[in-house]
Amino acid sequence: MGSPTDIDLLRELEPVAEANVNRHLSIAAEWMPHEYVPWSQGRDFDTTPWAPEQSVLSEAAQMAFEVNLLTEDNLPSYHREIAVAFGRDGAWGTWVGRWTAEEGRHAMAMRDYLLVTRAVDPVTLERDRMLQMQRGYDSGAKTALEAMTYVSFQELATRVSHRNTGRVTGEPFAERLLTRVAADENLHMIFYRNLVAAALELAPERLLPIIRDELMKFEMPGTGIRDFGRKARYIAQSGIYDLRIHHDDVVAPILRHWKLLSLEGLSGDAAKAQADIGVFMSGLDALATRQTEKKAAAAARRAAREAQQPTPVAAG
């Protein structure tokens, strides 16, 4: 008997999807976006135009918040991608609809917060949103198995990015909002992670190469954001999301949950994929260490320069 096709696997995963949809619906907390925005801080922009000094967020927090929001903004493209991959019938369709509704709530609340508190330039934010949504998002026609594997990593990465952004804001409303959004993203990750775990039990020889490929070519869906490369580097330098965080807080925990590197009895492509993942993780760990060392060296140089600056003398 041949290996199961992707369609066969999706049929076998339907009960798992249904159980996890029901699990999600039973534990996902209802929350109202308007309750996370400090509306009393709002002012009309026509009478009081925006100015940079109005923002209470650091440059790093502003940049990370904007990137996170613009990534959330491409929801129409994401909805299309997962609806095509999973279909609109049964438990899959229920999940597609629920996930889309929850993700829409994130962008709504985040944008309201940024505008009401004048945390970022509203004109630049809107222009970047228009550009980002016009470009859209294309996953490269991922299959359902590829999509659920990719999104397992992506949802956790998004959760960590929101959580860490909230922490560096130093602003209670922002931290509370992003903590709430991060909690949703964690539940989304669990849904996909559990499906991949079930698929691994059914067809490890099919899943291992997919996991390897999605892991090794992984990139966040926000790469189409204007000037994304520079912004991502600044966010990494600020310790919000860097290679060490990606390795330690995103990739490694998911691989451990799947027990991926300890699976036994593999052969052929699956065994090779497992070995490739082990090599990749060692390389990622080494890259993360080098990045951390470079950041520490740069910080030391900045501190040395600041120490050499003459101390201002007060006028007598």
C-alpha positions as CSV (number, residue, x, y, z in Angstrom):
1,M,0.0,0.0,0.0
2,G,1.4,3.4,-1.0
3,S,1.9,6.4,1.2
4,P,-1.2,8.5,2.0
5,T,-1.8,11.5,-0.2
6,D,-2.3,15.0,1.3
7,I,-6.1,14.6,0.6
8,D,-6.1,11.3,2.5
9,L,-4.3,13.0,5.4
10,L,-6.6,15.9,5.6
11,R,-9.6,13.5,5.7
12,E,-7.9,11.7,8.6
13,L,-7.1,15.0,10.3
14,E,-10.7,16.2,10.2
15,P,-11.6,14.8,13.6
16,V,-8.5,16.3,15.0
17,A,-9.4,19.7,13.5
18,E,-12.9,19.5,14.9
19,A,-11.6,18.6,18.4
20,N,-9.2,21.5,18.3
21,V,-11.7,24.0,17.0
22,N,-14.0,23.0,19.9
23,R,-11.1,23.2,22.3
24,H,-10.3,26.7,21.0
25,L,-13.9,27.9,21.3
26,S,-14.2,26.6,24.8
27,I,-11.1,28.5,26.1
28,A,-10.7,31.5,23.9
29,A,-11.7,34.6,26.0
30,E,-14.1,37.1,24.5
31,W,-12.7,40.6,24.7
32,M,-13.8,43.9,23.3
33,P,-11.2,46.0,21.4
34,H,-12.7,49.3,22.6
35,E,-11.9,48.4,26.2
36,Y,-8.2,48.3,25.5
37,V,-7.9,51.9,24.1
38,P,-7.5,55.0,26.3
39,W,-10.1,57.0,24.4
40,S,-9.9,59.9,26.9
41,Q,-6.5,60.7,25.5
42,G,-7.8,61.4,22.0
43,R,-7.7,64.8,20.3
44,D,-8.8,65.9,16.9
45,F,-5.9,66.0,14.4
46,D,-7.3,68.9,12.4
47,T,-7.0,71.2,15.5
48,T,-3.9,69.6,17.0
49,P,-1.7,68.1,14.2
50,W,0.5,65.2,15.0
51,A,4.1,65.9,16.1
52,P,6.9,63.4,17.0
53,E,7.2,64.6,20.6
54,Q,3.6,63.6,21.3
55,S,4.6,59.9,21.3
56,V,5.3,58.2,24.6
57,L,6.9,55.2,22.9
58,S,10.6,54.8,22.2
59,E,11.7,54.6,18.6
60,A,12.2,50.8,18.9
61,A,8.7,50.3,20.4
62,Q,7.1,52.5,17.7
63,M,8.8,50.6,14.9
64,A,8.0,47.2,16.3
65,F,4.3,48.2,17.0
66,E,4.0,49.5,13.4
67,V,5.5,46.4,11.9
68,N,3.3,44.2,14.0
69,L,0.2,46.1,13.0
70,L,1.1,46.3,9.3
71,T,1.7,42.5,9.3
72,E,-1.8,42.0,10.8
73,D,-3.3,44.4,8.2
74,N,-2.9,41.9,5.4
75,L,-5.7,39.8,6.7
76,P,-7.6,39.7,3.4
77,S,-4.6,38.0,1.8
78,Y,-4.1,35.6,4.7
79,H,-7.8,34.7,4.7
80,R,-7.6,33.8,1.0
81,E,-4.5,31.7,1.6
82,I,-5.9,29.6,4.4
83,A,-9.4,29.3,2.8
84,V,-7.8,27.9,-0.3
85,A,-5.5,25.6,1.6
86,F,-8.0,24.2,4.1
87,G,-11.4,24.8,2.4
88,R,-14.6,26.2,3.8
89,D,-16.4,22.9,4.8
90,G,-16.7,21.3,8.1
91,A,-14.3,22.0,11.0
92,W,-11.7,23.5,8.6
93,G,-14.2,26.1,7.4
94,T,-15.3,26.8,11.0
95,W,-11.6,27.4,11.9
96,V,-11.0,29.7,8.9
97,G,-13.9,31.9,9.8
98,R,-13.1,32.1,13.5
99,W,-9.4,32.7,13.0
100,T,-10.1,35.5,10.5
101,A,-12.6,37.2,12.9
102,E,-10.1,37.1,15.8
103,E,-7.2,38.4,13.7
104,G,-9.4,41.3,12.5
105,R,-9.9,42.3,16.0
106,H,-6.2,42.6,16.6
107,A,-5.6,45.2,13.8
108,M,-8.6,47.1,14.9
109,A,-7.5,47.5,18.5
110,M,-3.8,48.2,17.7
111,R,-4.6,50.9,15.1
112,D,-7.1,52.6,17.5
113,Y,-4.4,52.6,20.2
114,L,-1.7,54.1,18.0
115,L,-4.0,56.9,16.7
116,V,-5.7,57.8,19.9
117,T,-2.4,58.0,21.8
118,R,-0.6,59.7,18.9
119,A,2.1,57.1,19.3
120,V,3.1,57.2,15.6
121,D,2.7,59.4,12.5
122,P,-0.9,58.7,11.4
123,V,-0.2,59.8,7.8
124,T,2.8,57.5,7.4
125,L,1.0,54.7,9.0
126,E,-1.9,54.9,6.6
127,R,0.3,55.2,3.6
128,D,2.3,52.1,4.7
129,R,-1.0,50.3,5.2
130,M,-2.2,51.1,1.7
131,L,1.1,50.0,0.2
132,Q,1.2,46.8,2.3
133,M,-2.3,45.7,1.4
134,Q,-1.9,46.6,-2.3
135,R,1.2,44.3,-2.4
136,G,-0.8,41.6,-0.5
137,Y,0.7,38.4,0.6
138,D,1.4,35.3,-1.5
139,S,2.5,32.1,0.3
140,G,3.6,30.5,-2.9
141,A,0.6,28.2,-3.2
142,K,1.4,26.1,-0.1
143,T,-0.5,22.9,0.4
144,A,-2.6,22.4,3.5
145,L,0.2,20.5,5.2
146,E,2.8,23.1,4.3
147,A,0.5,25.9,5.4
148,M,-0.2,24.4,8.9
149,T,3.5,23.7,9.4
150,Y,4.5,27.3,8.4
151,V,1.8,28.9,10.5
152,S,2.8,26.8,13.6
153,F,6.1,28.7,13.6
154,Q,4.6,32.0,12.4
155,E,1.9,32.2,15.0
156,L,4.3,31.6,17.8
157,A,6.8,34.2,16.3
158,T,3.9,36.7,16.2
159,R,2.9,36.0,19.7
160,V,6.5,36.5,21.0
161,S,6.9,39.7,18.9
162,H,3.7,41.2,20.3
163,R,4.6,40.2,23.9
164,N,8.1,41.6,23.7
165,T,6.9,44.8,22.0
166,G,4.4,45.3,24.8
167,R,7.2,44.9,27.4
168,V,9.5,47.5,25.9
169,T,6.7,50.2,25.5
170,G,6.8,51.0,29.1
171,E,3.2,52.1,28.7
172,P,0.5,50.3,30.6
173,F,-2.3,50.5,28.0
174,A,0.0,49.3,25.2
175,E,1.4,46.4,27.3
176,R,-2.1,45.3,28.3
177,L,-3.3,45.4,24.7
178,L,-0.4,43.5,23.2
179,T,-0.5,40.9,26.0
180,R,-4.1,40.3,25.1
181,V,-3.3,40.0,21.4
182,A,-0.3,37.7,22.2
183,A,-2.6,35.4,24.2
184,D,-4.8,35.0,21.1
185,E,-1.8,34.3,18.9
186,N,-0.7,31.6,21.3
187,L,-4.0,29.8,21.0
188,H,-3.8,30.0,17.2
189,M,-0.3,28.5,17.3
190,I,-1.6,25.6,19.5
191,F,-4.3,24.7,17.0
192,Y,-1.8,24.4,14.1
193,R,0.9,22.8,16.2
194,N,-1.6,20.1,17.4
195,L,-2.6,19.4,13.8
196,V,1.0,19.0,12.7
197,A,1.7,16.7,15.7
198,A,-1.3,14.5,14.6
199,A,-0.1,14.5,11.0
200,L,3.4,13.4,12.1
201,E,1.9,10.4,13.8
202,L,0.0,9.5,10.7
203,A,2.7,10.1,8.1
204,P,6.1,11.1,9.4
205,E,7.7,10.3,6.1
206,R,5.5,13.0,4.5
207,L,5.8,15.6,7.3
208,L,9.5,15.6,8.0
209,P,10.6,17.0,4.6
210,I,7.8,19.6,4.8
211,I,8.9,20.7,8.3
212,R,12.5,20.9,7.2
213,D,11.7,23.0,4.1
214,E,9.3,25.4,5.9
215,L,11.7,25.9,8.8
216,M,14.8,26.5,6.6
217,K,13.0,29.0,4.3
218,F,10.9,30.6,7.0
219,E,10.2,34.3,6.9
220,M,7.5,36.4,8.5
221,P,4.6,37.5,6.3
222,G,5.5,41.2,6.9
223,T,8.5,41.2,4.6
224,G,6.6,43.3,2.1
225,I,6.4,46.2,4.5
226,R,8.2,49.3,3.3
227,D,11.9,49.3,4.4
228,F,11.3,46.0,6.2
229,G,14.9,44.9,6.3
230,R,16.1,48.0,8.1
231,K,13.2,47.9,10.5
232,A,13.8,44.2,11.3
233,R,17.5,44.9,12.0
234,Y,16.6,47.7,14.4
235,I,14.0,45.6,16.1
236,A,16.6,42.8,16.5
237,Q,19.2,45.3,17.9
238,S,16.6,46.4,20.4
239,G,16.1,42.9,21.7
240,I,12.5,42.6,20.7
241,Y,12.9,39.9,18.1
242,D,16.3,38.6,17.1
243,L,17.9,35.2,16.1
244,R,18.4,34.1,19.7
245,I,14.7,34.7,20.5
246,H,13.7,33.0,17.2
247,H,15.8,29.9,18.1
248,D,15.1,29.7,21.9
249,D,11.5,31.0,22.1
250,V,10.0,29.9,18.8
251,V,11.6,27.1,16.8
252,A,13.1,25.0,19.6
253,P,10.0,24.8,21.7
254,I,7.9,23.7,18.7
255,L,10.4,21.1,17.6
256,R,10.5,19.8,21.2
257,H,6.8,19.5,21.4
258,W,6.8,17.4,18.2
259,K,9.7,15.4,19.6
260,L,11.1,15.9,16.1
261,L,14.8,15.2,16.7
262,S,14.1,12.1,18.8
263,L,11.7,10.3,16.4
264,E,13.0,6.8,15.7
265,G,12.4,4.3,12.9
266,L,12.7,6.9,10.1
267,S,14.2,6.1,6.7
268,G,14.9,7.6,3.4
269,D,13.8,11.2,2.9
270,A,12.3,11.4,6.4
271,A,15.6,10.4,8.1
272,K,17.5,12.8,5.9
273,A,15.1,15.6,6.7
274,Q,15.5,14.9,10.4
275,A,19.3,15.1,10.1
276,D,19.0,18.3,8.1
277,I,16.9,19.9,10.8
278,G,19.5,19.0,13.4
279,V,22.2,20.6,11.4
280,F,20.1,23.7,10.7
281,M,19.3,24.1,14.4
282,S,23.0,24.0,15.3
283,G,23.7,26.6,12.6
284,L,20.9,28.8,13.8
285,D,22.2,28.6,17.3
286,A,25.6,29.6,16.2
287,L,24.3,32.5,14.2
288,A,22.3,33.6,17.2
289,T,25.4,33.5,19.4
290,R,27.3,35.6,16.9
291,Q,24.5,38.2,16.6
292,T,24.4,38.4,20.4
293,E,28.1,39.0,20.6
294,K,28.0,41.7,17.9
295,K,25.2,43.5,19.7
296,A,27.2,43.3,23.0
297,A,30.3,44.7,21.3
298,A,28.3,47.5,19.6
299,A,26.7,48.4,23.0
300,A,30.2,48.5,24.6
301,R,31.5,50.8,21.9
302,R,28.5,53.2,22.4
303,A,29.1,53.2,26.1
304,A,32.8,54.0,25.7
305,R,31.9,56.9,23.3
306,E,29.4,58.3,25.8
307,A,31.9,58.0,28.6
308,Q,34.4,60.1,26.6
309,Q,31.9,62.9,26.1
310,P,32.8,66.0,28.3
311,T,30.4,66.6,31.2
312,P,28.6,70.0,30.7
313,V,29.7,72.6,33.2
314,A,26.8,74.6,34.8
315,A,27.0,78.3,34.4
316,G,28.1,80.1,37.5
